Amino acid sequence: MTAPESSRLAPLAGAGIDRAADERAEPGLLDHIRADPAARVLVVVGDTAPLSAPDTLHWVAPSAVPDGGEWAFLGRGPDGVALLLAAFSEADDRAFDAPAGWGSLRVIGGGLGEHDATAFVTALSLGRWLVDGRFCPACGSLLMLADAGWSRRCPACGRQHFPRTDPAVIVAIRSARDPDLLLLGSNAMWGANRFSCFAGFAEAGESLEATVRREIWEESGIRVASVQYRGSQAWPYPRSLMVGFLATAVDDEAARPDGEEIVAVRWFTRAEIGAALAGDGDVVLPGRASIAHRLISDWHAGAA
Ligand SMILES: [Zn+2]
């Protein structure tokens, strides 16, 4: 597989902060940084974070964060400043100052700078696990935080637990017959005229390449001749790693929806995709924060 150049990384896929993973095992690191007024904290509540402007996250000093929450060391910013996460569940009281309101990752993620985008997707991915995974899946005991928030240990059975990531493929299908045609599907849970790439989780024991072929066949009736890796993106809804591919159909005419998950499939011309990307017409494509948008726009630009 050939990875796209770094300048064409998918949205939210960059390395905008230094994770400083080598610091995590330092005893007392989290308490030490929480006492540092120079540290900066990103508060997340559910899938939202506070904003200081429509495209900028609102970072605060540790003392400004309400009591409670689940804390972790996110890493270090470009100036070496320590970055922390304080994660709250959606049920918690959101009595916290957000100068420009609250933004969800899926809505604002595509418009953030690399630093904030990386921090937000990392904070959500880690924060959801910290909020939801307090008990040992093996024995039910209350777990103890370790590695500055990046793992938990069970005091009863000794197991160590890490944030779980579920790999999923997301695929745009191009025509072998006509280079100006791209196949997209419409999900049963979406509104009419909303189309995107085909996607599905890797099953136990399955390679990503096999997942692409199975999902495309199940959802669209298409066999694919080639599968090209195009990049990946963490997508914490709730804990996916979306692995993007561009596949080439063997037989365009075989396309048909599965009628359950996918209710419509449609070959779009390059001009139709261009119009939809520009917001013209009725067709709605995925938002800029998603790797699906990147797969489609790359194909449209002839970069794929
Ligand atoms: Zn246990």
Residues whose N, C-alpha, C, O or C-beta is under 5 A from the ligand:
A	BS01	ZN	C136 A138 C139 G140 S141 C154 A156 C157 G158
